[in-house]
Structures are given as C-alpha cells and as structure tokens.
Amino acid sequence: AIIGIFASVVFVSLSGSRAKSRDAVRVTDLKNLSLAAENYFVENSEFPDSIDDLAEYFGTGTSVPIDPLNDGAHQYYYSFDDATKKYCLEAMMETESLGNDVECGSHEVNYKIIGP
C-alpha cells in the first residue's frame, strides 16, 4: 500500500512536469513565430495573412511548429487585423494563463502574443 501511494505521488508530479514543459515549448514556439512575423514584415513591408506564410522565416524553412500534444485540441493560431495593423499569435496552455487579456481572436486560448 505504501509503495502504491508513493507511485501515485510520483506519477502526479511527472504528469505536471510534462505539462509545464509542453507549455514552455509553446511559449518558445510563439515567441519564435513572433520573430518570424517581424522578419516577414522586414522583407515584405506587410504582415502575413496566415501562419503558414511564416514557415520560410521560422528557421526550419519548411513548416511552422505544431503544438507538442498535436492532438487537434491544442494548436497555434495566427490572425492579423488590417485595421490596427497588429498580429496575434495564440495557444492554449495546460498549466496556467501566461498571456495578456487583450482580445485578438475568437479562439479559447489563455496565452497570446500581440505584435508589433
């Protein structure tokens, strides 16, 4: 019984650590996508229409990153508002809300990067 209790405590800690590390990957990916959007703007004098347009500027050159879970429920979103000339990158975090409260899309996410 004691071993079972210890095993369940370890399992819960590992699962929380995995979620936090996936969130760290999401934040890093969105920050890098933000840099890719800025580089796109430097070369094209406008922001891209879709997240797929950032592939060439992301670093891998072939595709943009996908969410670490890749389960369909978690994904990265990009939108550009032509009126305000601002882009928005969004993702759903598993552990906590790290972003701001600015409205920039209709997705239910809890982490956003607004630029420029």
ZANU-589751 format. One record per residue: x, y, z of N, C-alpha, C, O in turn. Coordinates in pm, whole numbers, plus 50000, padded with zeros to 5 digits. Last residue first. Example, Ala and Ser with C-alpha at 12.3 -4.5 7.8 and 13.67 -1.06 7.14 Angstrom:
BEGIN
+-------+-------+-------+-------+-------+-------+-------+-------+-------+-------+-------+-------+
!   nxx !   nyy !   nzz !  caxx !  cayy !  cazz !   cxx !   cyy !   czz !   oxx !   oyy !   ozz !
+-------+-------+-------+-------+-------+-------+-------+-------+-------+-------+-------+-------+
! 51285 ! 49775 ! 50708 ! 51367 ! 49894 ! 50714 ! 51290 ! 50003 ! 50787 ! 51341 ! 50114 ! 50804 !
! 51319 ! 49431 ! 50780 ! 51230 ! 49550 ! 50780 ! 51320 ! 49670 ! 50780 ! 51424 ! 49668 ! 50846 !
+-------+-------+-------+-------+-------+-------+-------+-------+-------+-------+-------+-------+
//
This chain:
BEGIN
+-------+-------+-------+-------+-------+-------+-------+-------+-------+-------+-------+-------+
!   nxx !   nyy !   nzz !  caxx !  cayy !  cazz !   cxx !   cyy !   czz !   oxx !   oyy !   ozz !
+-------+-------+-------+-------+-------+-------+-------+-------+-------+-------+-------+-------+
! 50282 ! 54430 ! 46628 ! 50408 ! 54484 ! 46684 ! 50378 ! 54578 ! 46797 ! 50470 ! 54633 ! 46857 !
! 50149 ! 54172 ! 46836 ! 50261 ! 54248 ! 46779 ! 50212 ! 54338 ! 46668 ! 50101 ! 54317 ! 46619 !
! 50079 ! 53972 ! 47110 ! 50029 ! 54074 ! 47020 ! 50148 ! 54150 ! 46964 ! 50238 ! 54187 ! 47039 !
! 50032 ! 53652 ! 47212 ! 50136 ! 53749 ! 47182 ! 50079 ! 53843 ! 47079 ! 50036 ! 53800 ! 46971 !
! 49863 ! 53470 ! 47466 ! 49859 ! 53548 ! 47343 ! 49983 ! 53635 ! 47333 ! 50033 ! 53686 ! 47433 !
! 49698 ! 53210 ! 47622 ! 49828 ! 53272 ! 47602 ! 49828 ! 53341 ! 47467 ! 49796 ! 53279 ! 47366 !
! 49460 ! 53078 ! 47633 ! 49498 ! 53153 ! 47752 ! 49641 ! 53206 ! 47743 ! 49699 ! 53244 ! 47844 !
! 49175 ! 53051 ! 47411 ! 49315 ! 53029 ! 47446 ! 49347 ! 53109 ! 47572 ! 49270 ! 53196 ! 47612 !
! 48943 ! 52999 ! 47205 ! 48950 ! 52991 ! 47351 ! 49091 ! 52951 ! 47390 ! 49122 ! 52832 ! 47401 !
! 48933 ! 53235 ! 46939 ! 48973 ! 53106 ! 46993 ! 48975 ! 53110 ! 47145 ! 49006 ! 53213 ! 47205 !
! 48892 ! 53469 ! 46816 ! 48773 ! 53405 ! 46871 ! 48805 ! 53268 ! 46929 ! 48715 ! 53192 ! 46965 !
! 49120 ! 53735 ! 46899 ! 49071 ! 53624 ! 46818 ! 48951 ! 53561 ! 46884 ! 48915 ! 53597 ! 46996 !
! 49203 ! 53918 ! 47076 ! 49261 ! 53923 ! 46942 ! 49216 ! 53806 ! 46857 ! 49272 ! 53783 ! 46750 !
! 49191 ! 54108 ! 47362 ! 49110 ! 54027 ! 47271 ! 49172 ! 54032 ! 47133 ! 49191 ! 54141 ! 47078 !
! 49421 ! 54092 ! 47624 ! 49380 ! 54161 ! 47502 ! 49303 ! 54064 ! 47413 ! 49347 ! 53951 ! 47391 !
! 49530 ! 53997 ! 47854 ! 49386 ! 53989 ! 47840 ! 49333 ! 54057 ! 47714 ! 49212 ! 54078 ! 47701 !
! 49825 ! 53793 ! 47806 ! 49755 ! 53914 ! 47844 ! 49606 ! 53898 ! 47816 ! 49563 ! 53796 ! 47761 !
! 49944 ! 53477 ! 47939 ! 49935 ! 53586 ! 47843 ! 49865 ! 53707 ! 47898 ! 49847 ! 53723 ! 48019 !
! 49940 ! 53258 ! 48098 ! 50061 ! 53339 ! 48100 ! 50051 ! 53463 ! 48014 ! 50141 ! 53547 ! 48016 !
! 49761 ! 53045 ! 48290 ! 49744 ! 53153 ! 48194 ! 49864 ! 53246 ! 48205 ! 49887 ! 53307 ! 48310 !
! 49876 ! 52705 ! 48317 ! 49839 ! 52835 ! 48370 ! 49824 ! 52936 ! 48258 ! 49868 ! 52914 ! 48145 !
! 49882 ! 52444 ! 48194 ! 49900 ! 52462 ! 48338 ! 49853 ! 52597 ! 48390 ! 49795 ! 52603 ! 48498 !
! 49840 ! 52434 ! 47920 ! 49783 ! 52329 ! 48003 ! 49784 ! 52364 ! 48152 ! 49698 ! 52319 ! 48227 !
! 49744 ! 52693 ! 47692 ! 49837 ! 52635 ! 47787 ! 49765 ! 52530 ! 47872 ! 49644 ! 52538 ! 47892 !
! 49680 ! 52747 ! 47361 ! 49617 ! 52706 ! 47486 ! 49722 ! 52637 ! 47574 ! 49780 ! 52537 ! 47534 !
! 49785 ! 53038 ! 47178 ! 49794 ! 52896 ! 47211 ! 49722 ! 52870 ! 47342 ! 49705 ! 52960 ! 47424 !
! 49841 ! 53283 ! 46919 ! 49769 ! 53230 ! 47035 ! 49793 ! 53081 ! 47053 ! 49818 ! 53008 ! 46957 !
! 49931 ! 53595 ! 46792 ! 49965 ! 53453 ! 46797 ! 49906 ! 53399 ! 46927 ! 49921 ! 53460 ! 47033 !
! 49832 ! 53860 ! 46593 ! 49810 ! 53792 ! 46720 ! 49848 ! 53645 ! 46702 ! 49802 ! 53579 ! 46609 !
! 49927 ! 54180 ! 46462 ! 49904 ! 54037 ! 46450 ! 49887 ! 53978 ! 46589 ! 49924 ! 54040 ! 46689 !
! 49801 ! 54494 ! 46353 ! 49862 ! 54411 ! 46456 ! 49830 ! 54264 ! 46428 ! 49723 ! 54229 ! 46379 !
! 49663 ! 54696 ! 46219 ! 49796 ! 54655 ! 46171 ! 49873 ! 54576 ! 46278 ! 49994 ! 54590 ! 46292 !
! 49404 ! 54760 ! 46266 ! 49501 ! 54804 ! 46367 ! 49646 ! 54775 ! 46326 ! 49740 ! 54824 ! 46388 !
! 49292 ! 54660 ! 46026 ! 49256 ! 54794 ! 46076 ! 49360 ! 54847 ! 46175 ! 49398 ! 54964 ! 46168 !
! 49382 ! 54401 ! 45991 ! 49424 ! 54502 ! 45894 ! 49395 ! 54644 ! 45944 ! 49467 ! 54738 ! 45908 !
! 49499 ! 54178 ! 46206 ! 49392 ! 54277 ! 46197 ! 49440 ! 54391 ! 46109 ! 49528 ! 54468 ! 46147 !
! 49566 ! 53841 ! 46178 ! 49616 ! 53975 ! 46151 ! 49497 ! 54067 ! 46134 ! 49405 ! 54038 ! 46057 !
! 49644 ! 53545 ! 46363 ! 49549 ! 53632 ! 46294 ! 49613 ! 53769 ! 46277 ! 49702 ! 53807 ! 46353 !
! 49707 ! 53210 ! 46442 ! 49762 ! 53338 ! 46398 ! 49649 ! 53416 ! 46333 ! 49569 ! 53361 ! 46257 !
! 49745 ! 52947 ! 46680 ! 49660 ! 53030 ! 46596 ! 49732 ! 53160 ! 46562 ! 49808 ! 53214 ! 46643 !
! 49835 ! 52611 ! 46741 ! 49873 ! 52752 ! 46739 ! 49783 ! 52827 ! 46641 ! 49750 ! 52776 ! 46534 !
! 49648 ! 52373 ! 46942 ! 49719 ! 52417 ! 46822 ! 49753 ! 52564 ! 46833 ! 49706 ! 52634 ! 46923 !
! 49478 ! 52113 ! 47081 ! 49582 ! 52212 ! 47108 ! 49650 ! 52246 ! 46976 ! 49702 ! 52159 ! 46907 !
! 49311 ! 51937 ! 46961 ! 49253 ! 52031 ! 47055 ! 49351 ! 52143 ! 47088 ! 49310 ! 52255 ! 47119 !
! 49495 ! 51796 ! 46803 ! 49381 ! 51862 ! 46741 ! 49317 ! 51965 ! 46832 ! 49271 ! 52069 ! 46786 !
! 49722 ! 51704 ! 46921 ! 49601 ! 51623 ! 46938 ! 49477 ! 51686 ! 46875 ! 49366 ! 51635 ! 46892 !
! 49988 ! 51785 ! 46970 ! 49943 ! 51751 ! 46835 ! 49818 ! 51663 ! 46838 ! 49809 ! 51562 ! 46767 !
! 50144 ! 51852 ! 47188 ! 50049 ! 51741 ! 47201 ! 49999 ! 51692 ! 47065 ! 49972 ! 51573 ! 47047 !
! 50302 ! 52069 ! 47090 ! 50365 ! 51945 ! 47136 ! 50269 ! 51827 ! 47153 ! 50310 ! 51712 ! 47133 !
! 50184 ! 52220 ! 46787 ! 50174 ! 52206 ! 46932 ! 50233 ! 52072 ! 46975 ! 50216 ! 51972 ! 46906 !
! 50428 ! 52275 ! 46532 ! 50295 ! 52232 ! 46575 ! 50298 ! 52216 ! 46727 ! 50405 ! 52200 ! 46786 !
! 50602 ! 52535 ! 46351 ! 50591 ! 52430 ! 46453 ! 50446 ! 52394 ! 46481 ! 50354 ! 52472 ! 46456 !
! 50592 ! 52552 ! 45990 ! 50586 ! 52615 ! 46122 ! 50570 ! 52505 ! 46226 ! 50528 ! 52394 ! 46194 !
! 50829 ! 52428 ! 45747 ! 50698 ! 52432 ! 45812 ! 50707 ! 52507 ! 45944 ! 50815 ! 52523 ! 46001 !
! 51072 ! 52490 ! 45623 ! 50975 ! 52405 ! 45555 ! 50836 ! 52408 ! 45616 ! 50736 ! 52393 ! 45546 !
! 51245 ! 52645 ! 45772 ! 51229 ! 52674 ! 45630 ! 51123 ! 52593 ! 45559 ! 51087 ! 52624 ! 45446 !
! 51324 ! 52656 ! 46028 ! 51330 ! 52525 ! 45965 ! 51315 ! 52540 ! 45814 ! 51366 ! 52458 ! 45737 !
! 51288 ! 52931 ! 46056 ! 51417 ! 52871 ! 46085 ! 51431 ! 52734 ! 46022 ! 51536 ! 52699 ! 45968 !
! 51076 ! 53098 ! 45985 ! 51080 ! 53038 ! 46117 ! 51216 ! 52978 ! 46151 ! 51254 ! 52976 ! 46268 !
! 51042 ! 53185 ! 45732 ! 51108 ! 53276 ! 45824 ! 51127 ! 53217 ! 45963 ! 51187 ! 53280 ! 46049 !
! 50897 ! 52992 ! 45603 ! 51027 ! 53030 ! 45546 ! 51109 ! 53113 ! 45645 ! 51232 ! 53111 ! 45641 !
! 50659 ! 52995 ! 45759 ! 50748 ! 52878 ! 45755 ! 50888 ! 52915 ! 45708 ! 50987 ! 52873 ! 45769 !
! 50472 ! 53192 ! 45748 ! 50588 ! 53215 ! 45834 ! 50690 ! 53103 ! 45827 ! 50799 ! 53115 ! 45885 !
! 50251 ! 53116 ! 45610 ! 50343 ! 53206 ! 45541 ! 50470 ! 53231 ! 45621 ! 50567 ! 53285 ! 45568 !
! 50101 ! 52980 ! 45797 ! 50182 ! 52901 ! 45705 ! 50282 ! 52987 ! 45627 ! 50385 ! 52937 ! 45583 !
! 49949 ! 53174 ! 45918 ! 50063 ! 53123 ! 45992 ! 50156 ! 53042 ! 45900 ! 50277 ! 53037 ! 45923 !
! 49857 ! 53433 ! 45682 ! 49835 ! 53308 ! 45755 ! 49963 ! 53263 ! 45822 ! 50073 ! 53308 ! 45787 !
! 49931 ! 53680 ! 45588 ! 49788 ! 53653 ! 45603 ! 49762 ! 53527 ! 45684 ! 49657 ! 53516 ! 45749 !
! 50206 ! 53871 ! 45732 ! 50146 ! 53762 ! 45654 ! 49997 ! 53746 ! 45682 ! 49945 ! 53792 ! 45784 !
! 50249 ! 54228 ! 45709 ! 50246 ! 54105 ! 45787 ! 50175 ! 53997 ! 45706 ! 50092 ! 54028 ! 45620 !
! 50475 ! 54412 ! 45496 ! 50341 ! 54379 ! 45545 ! 50350 ! 54251 ! 45626 ! 50446 ! 54175 ! 45613 !
! 50725 ! 54428 ! 45383 ! 50656 ! 54553 ! 45421 ! 50509 ! 54531 ! 45457 ! 50429 ! 54624 ! 45449 !
! 50884 ! 54206 ! 45342 ! 50766 ! 54224 ! 45256 ! 50687 ! 54351 ! 45282 ! 50592 ! 54379 ! 45210 !
! 51100 ! 54201 ! 45523 ! 51122 ! 54167 ! 45382 ! 51006 ! 54204 ! 45290 ! 51028 ! 54230 ! 45172 !
! 50981 ! 54279 ! 45763 ! 51100 ! 54349 ! 45714 ! 51121 ! 54324 ! 45565 ! 51154 ! 54416 ! 45490 !
! 50777 ! 54087 ! 45792 ! 50743 ! 54228 ! 45770 ! 50862 ! 54305 ! 45712 ! 50844 ! 54388 ! 45623 !
! 50929 ! 53860 ! 45841 ! 50843 ! 53864 ! 45723 ! 50810 ! 54009 ! 45688 ! 50814 ! 54049 ! 45572 !
! 51033 ! 53934 ! 46089 ! 51123 ! 53917 ! 45973 ! 51046 ! 53920 ! 45842 ! 51092 ! 53977 ! 45743 !
! 50795 ! 53928 ! 46238 ! 50870 ! 54054 ! 46225 ! 50965 ! 54048 ! 46106 ! 50977 ! 54144 ! 46031 !
! 50735 ! 53658 ! 46216 ! 50640 ! 53757 ! 46163 ! 50710 ! 53892 ! 46144 ! 50686 ! 53961 ! 46045 !
! 50953 ! 53550 ! 46353 ! 50936 ! 53519 ! 46211 ! 50840 ! 53619 ! 46146 ! 50862 ! 53660 ! 46032 !
! 50898 ! 53643 ! 46609 ! 51018 ! 53691 ! 46540 ! 51009 ! 53664 ! 46390 ! 51052 ! 53747 ! 46309 !
! 50667 ! 53490 ! 46648 ! 50658 ! 53636 ! 46652 ! 50780 ! 53698 ! 46582 ! 50766 ! 53794 ! 46506 !
! 50776 ! 53237 ! 46646 ! 50683 ! 53274 ! 46539 ! 50665 ! 53425 ! 46533 ! 50649 ! 53482 ! 46425 !
! 50918 ! 53257 ! 46886 ! 50991 ! 53241 ! 46760 ! 50903 ! 53273 ! 46640 ! 50951 ! 53328 ! 46541 !
! 50701 ! 53275 ! 47061 ! 50799 ! 53384 ! 47056 ! 50880 ! 53377 ! 46926 ! 50908 ! 53480 ! 46865 !
! 50580 ! 53027 ! 47012 ! 50509 ! 53150 ! 46978 ! 50603 ! 53270 ! 46973 ! 50586 ! 53358 ! 46889 !
! 50785 ! 52851 ! 47103 ! 50739 ! 52847 ! 46964 ! 50669 ! 52977 ! 46924 ! 50694 ! 53031 ! 46817 !
! 50794 ! 52924 ! 47375 ! 50912 ! 52942 ! 47289 ! 50871 ! 52943 ! 47142 ! 50919 ! 53026 ! 47065 !
! 50537 ! 52846 ! 47455 ! 50579 ! 52985 ! 47469 ! 50697 ! 53014 ! 47378 ! 50700 ! 53116 ! 47310 !
! 50551 ! 52567 ! 47399 ! 50451 ! 52653 ! 47334 ! 50493 ! 52800 ! 47338 ! 50485 ! 52871 ! 47238 !
! 50752 ! 52485 ! 47575 ! 50772 ! 52470 ! 47430 ! 50675 ! 52561 ! 47355 ! 50714 ! 52625 ! 47257 !
! 50620 ! 52534 ! 47815 ! 50744 ! 52607 ! 47784 ! 50776 ! 52599 ! 47635 ! 50821 ! 52697 ! 47576 !
! 50415 ! 52347 ! 47795 ! 50383 ! 52490 ! 47795 ! 50505 ! 52574 ! 47763 ! 50495 ! 52674 ! 47692 !
! 50566 ! 52114 ! 47818 ! 50496 ! 52140 ! 47692 ! 50455 ! 52287 ! 47682 ! 50460 ! 52346 ! 47574 !
! 50647 ! 52148 ! 48084 ! 50749 ! 52152 ! 47979 ! 50685 ! 52171 ! 47841 ! 50743 ! 52237 ! 47756 !
! 50404 ! 52127 ! 48217 ! 50479 ! 52252 ! 48225 ! 50585 ! 52259 ! 48115 ! 50609 ! 52366 ! 48059 !
! 50342 ! 51860 ! 48155 ! 50253 ! 51968 ! 48108 ! 50326 ! 52101 ! 48110 ! 50313 ! 52181 ! 48017 !
! 50551 ! 51730 ! 48290 ! 50538 ! 51718 ! 48144 ! 50451 ! 51829 ! 48087 ! 50483 ! 51885 ! 47982 !
! 50491 ! 51796 ! 48553 ! 50617 ! 51842 ! 48493 ! 50611 ! 51835 ! 48341 ! 50661 ! 51924 ! 48272 !
! 50251 ! 51660 ! 48589 ! 50254 ! 51806 ! 48599 ! 50379 ! 51864 ! 48535 ! 50374 ! 51968 ! 48470 !
! 50346 ! 51398 ! 48565 ! 50248 ! 51446 ! 48470 ! 50240 ! 51599 ! 48473 ! 50224 ! 51661 ! 48368 !
! 50518 ! 51381 ! 48784 ! 50571 ! 51369 ! 48648 ! 50473 ! 51423 ! 48546 ! 50513 ! 51488 ! 48449 !
! 50336 ! 51403 ! 48998 ! 50441 ! 51504 ! 48979 ! 50497 ! 51499 ! 48837 ! 50520 ! 51604 ! 48777 !
! 50181 ! 51171 ! 48958 ! 50117 ! 51303 ! 48951 ! 50221 ! 51411 ! 48929 ! 50199 ! 51503 ! 48850 !
! 50381 ! 50973 ! 49000 ! 50311 ! 50983 ! 48871 ! 50246 ! 51121 ! 48854 ! 50254 ! 51180 ! 48746 !
! 50448 ! 51015 ! 49268 ! 50549 ! 51035 ! 49163 ! 50481 ! 51053 ! 49028 ! 50521 ! 51139 ! 48950 !
! 50203 ! 50944 ! 49387 ! 50258 ! 51078 ! 49407 ! 50360 ! 51110 ! 49298 ! 50360 ! 51220 ! 49243 !
! 50183 ! 50674 ! 49309 ! 50083 ! 50770 ! 49262 ! 50131 ! 50914 ! 49279 ! 50103 ! 50998 ! 49194 !
! 50405 ! 50565 ! 49445 ! 50398 ! 50560 ! 49297 ! 50297 ! 50660 ! 49244 ! 50323 ! 50726 ! 49143 !
! 50331 ! 50604 ! 49712 ! 50450 ! 50672 ! 49657 ! 50446 ! 50675 ! 49505 ! 50480 ! 50776 ! 49443 !
! 50108 ! 50431 ! 49718 ! 50092 ! 50574 ! 49747 ! 50209 ! 50652 ! 49689 ! 50189 ! 50755 ! 49624 !
! 50233 ! 50184 ! 49663 ! 50128 ! 50237 ! 49575 ! 50106 ! 50386 ! 49594 ! 50087 ! 50459 ! 49497 !
! 50394 ! 50158 ! 49886 ! 50457 ! 50170 ! 49754 ! 50356 ! 50226 ! 49653 ! 50392 ! 50308 ! 49569 !
! 50196 ! 50123 ! 50078 ! 50285 ! 50240 ! 50085 ! 50352 ! 50263 ! 49949 ! 50365 ! 50377 ! 49905 !
! 50082 ! 49880 ! 50000 ! 50000 ! 50000 ! 50000 ! 50087 ! 50126 ! 50000 ! 50056 ! 50224 ! 49931 !
+-------+-------+-------+-------+-------+-------+-------+-------+-------+-------+-------+-------+
//
